[in-house]
């Protein structure tokens, strides 16, 4: 079988999915305490509308969107707000958070099904907004904004990202093989809103059982969904690379997928869309992969938003003695976490406990050109990094710094172990400050 992929750059790290791929979904018992940050999404943090001592019900709004690029935050549990405090989430953002002391008994108000197919697309879009759904692949862009098609524009292709190209992570895979009907119906919810010319579900070839299962299920339901297997290659999950692989179109610098007639939606987000449309259930929980060589028992866990990383690790029987790094997300684009009391957010797809993998050193650039060869955006990481190192931020921006996806391909292939991605993050921040 000839498999599609993007052509320029990319790498082939060991996917390490074998550690958790066969671990079926398990529901985490409700923790005694949840820390629900108001910074759950890209854009402005939500405005906390509760105060200390207030009782909260599961699914109740506790934070309202404070702008167009923002999203509501709901309580993941029945309980009482024990404290309001500032917390730092995995991305480094600091925001207000509600510390919820959870009740021993939890309600389940989402048992009645609703016929979403009779709803006008405007009402369906408003439902998505009110349920606080954001992109669950990591970017956390508010889904209601992504699915809003401006007047006079049309969507030629709705592309569903089931690639999950980050090593170790298997949460989307488990959703595909355990909840195929729900995932497919969630895709049709998105399709009902954007009215695309065609629907493509992209899955990498290391999940061929999911490709076959979803193809068969889509045919049984009569859904016009084309399931497309892709070559295994990182970072194919990035929406720009995904569109190159699936529809052969390149999103210009500074533009969005809609500018080339496409909308990209993550598969986990589609599962949230299903729960929102069918049960009117807000985004208060998600599947997170807890894995890594230093986790005693890797798992795929359905956990409430706001669960502390320490509770997830404890549910997996703890860490081994060789544990050195705790990484939120995947190893390529994730964040080192130094406090296991950090709470998970809507974009938390993985938590990895890793041993010491490489020596912590860096050497001068040897001008080998590997970073240029493997950059999927066609940039020159070596020159950008050199300009940032000497404070020439505008020169780095002129070389395309703002187009960098921070995917880590350059750092992965660098024989000098230069902190390239960290440098690009700094360069972007300092460049914006200069402006």
Buried (B, 14 or more C-beta within 10 A) or exposed (E): EEEBBBEEBBBEBEBBBEBBBEBEBBEBEBBEBBBBBBBBBBBBBBBBBBEEEBEBBBBBBBBBBBEEEBBBBBBBBBBBBBEBEEBBBBBEBEBBBBBBBBBEEBEEEBEEEEEBEEBEEEEBBEBBBBBBBBBBBBBBBBBBBBBBBEEEEEBEBBBBBBBBBBBBBBBBBBBBBBBBEBBBBBBBBBBBBBEBEBBBBBBBBBBEEBBEBBBEBBEEEEBEBBBBBBBBBBBBBBBBBBBBBBBEBBBEEEEBBBEBBBBBBBBBBBBBBBBBBBBBBBBBBBBBBBBBBBBEEBBBBBBBBBBBBBBBBBBBEBBEEEBEBBBBBBBBBBBEBEEBEBBBBBBBBBBBBBBEEEEEEEEEBEEEEBBBEBBBBEBBBBBBBBBBBEEBBBBBBEBBBBBBBBBBBBBBBBEBEBEBBEBBBBBBEBBEEEE
